[in-house]
C-alpha cells in the first residue's frame, strides 16, 4: 500500500498480529503529567537546540517529546489539549 503519510491513520497502519503482549511490562510507559512550551524550555536551557525531538501534530498544535525519553519508555501517554493521547516509538 503506497500512500501519502498524511493520509495514513492508526487503524490503517497498526497490525495487531505483530503486537507482543505479556503480563509484565518490559518498559514503564512515560506518563506525561505536565507540559512546557518548547520556546521556554529552550530559553531556560532545559532543552538544547540540537536535542532530537519526536513532534506530534494534532489540529495544528504541536507536542514535542524528547527522543531520549522515548527510546527508553517506547510509549508516552497523557492528556493533550483536553483529549487523551498515546505515542509510540
PAKOL-266388 format. One record per residue (C-alpha): x, y, z; chain; residue number from 1. Coordinates in Angstrom, 1 decimal. Each point is the difference from the previous one (the first is absolute). Layout:
<pts>
PT     c1     c2     c3 ch   i
PT      X      Y      Z  A NUM
...
</pts>
This chain:
<pts>
PT     c1     c2     c3 ch   i
PT    0.0    0.0    0.0  A   1
PT    1.6    3.2   -1.1  A   2
PT   -1.5    3.2    1.5  A   3
PT    0.8    3.5    1.0  A   4
PT    1.0   -0.2    3.8  A   5
PT   -2.5    2.7    0.7  A   6
PT   -2.7   -2.3   -1.3  A   7
PT    0.8   -2.9    2.3  A   8
PT   -1.9   -0.6    3.1  A   9
PT    0.8   -2.1    3.1  A  10
PT   -2.6   -2.6   -1.1  A  11
PT    1.6   -0.3   -3.5  A  12
PT    3.5   -0.4    1.3  A  13
PT   -0.3   -2.1    3.2  A  14
PT    0.2   -3.7   -0.3  A  15
PT   -1.2   -1.7    3.2  A  16
PT    1.5   -3.3   -1.1  A  17
PT    3.5    1.6    0.5  A  18
PT   -0.7    1.0    3.6  A  19
PT    2.1   -1.7    2.7  A  20
PT   -2.2   -0.2    3.1  A  21
PT    1.1   -1.2    3.4  A  22
PT   -1.1    0.3    3.5  A  23
PT    3.1    1.8    1.0  A  24
PT    0.9    3.4   -1.5  A  25
PT    3.6    0.1   -1.1  A  26
PT    0.0    3.8    0.0  A  27
PT   -2.2    2.3    2.1  A  28
PT   -2.0    2.3   -2.2  A  29
PT    0.8    3.7    0.3  A  30
PT   -2.9    1.6    1.7  A  31
PT   -0.1    3.7   -1.2  A  32
PT   -1.2    1.9    3.0  A  33
PT    0.9    3.6   -1.1  A  34
PT    1.3    1.7   -3.1  A  35
PT    2.1    3.1   -0.6  A  36
PT    0.2    2.1   -3.1  A  37
PT    3.1   -0.8   -2.2  A  38
PT    1.1    3.6   -0.2  A  39
PT    0.1    0.3    3.8  A  40
PT    1.8   -3.3    0.4  A  41
PT    2.6    1.1   -2.6  A  42
PT    0.5    3.5    1.6  A  43
PT    0.3   -1.5    3.5  A  44
PT    2.5   -2.6   -1.4  A  45
PT   -2.1   -3.0    1.1  A  46
PT    0.2   -1.1   -3.6  A  47
PT    2.8    0.8   -2.4  A  48
PT   -0.6    1.1   -3.6  A  49
PT    1.7   -3.2   -1.3  A  50
PT   -2.1   -2.3    2.2  A  51
PT   -1.8   -2.6   -2.2  A  52
PT   -3.8    0.2    0.5  A  53
PT   -3.0   -2.1   -1.0  A  54
PT   -2.6    2.6   -1.1  A  55
PT   -3.7   -0.8   -0.1  A  56
PT   -2.6    2.2   -1.7  A  57
PT   -3.7    0.1    0.8  A  58
PT   -2.1    2.5   -1.8  A  59
PT    2.9    2.4   -0.4  A  60
PT    1.2   -0.2    3.6  A  61
PT    3.4   -1.6    0.6  A  62
PT    1.2   -2.2    2.9  A  63
PT    3.7   -0.8    0.2  A  64
PT    1.4   -3.0    1.8  A  65
PT    3.7   -0.6    0.8  A  66
PT    1.2   -2.8   -2.3  A  67
PT    2.4   -1.1    2.8  A  68
PT   -3.0   -0.6    2.3  A  69
PT   -2.0   -1.8   -2.7  A  70
PT    3.0   -2.3   -0.7  A  71
PT   -0.3   -1.3    3.5  A  72
PT   -3.7    0.1    0.6  A  73
PT   -1.2   -0.7   -3.5  A  74
PT   -3.5    1.2    0.9  A  75
PT   -1.2    3.4    1.2  A  76
PT   -3.6    0.7    1.1  A  77
PT   -1.9    2.8    1.6  A  78
PT   -2.4    2.7   -0.8  A  79
PT    0.7    2.7   -2.6  A  80
PT   -2.3    2.9   -0.6  A  81
PT   -2.8   -1.7    1.9  A  82
PT    0.2   -3.3   -1.9  A  83
PT    1.9   -3.2    0.9  A  84
PT    3.0   -0.9   -2.1  A  85
PT    2.4   -3.0   -0.4  A  86
PT    3.2    0.2   -2.0  A  87
PT    2.3   -3.0   -0.7  A  88
PT    3.6    0.0   -1.2  A  89
</pts>
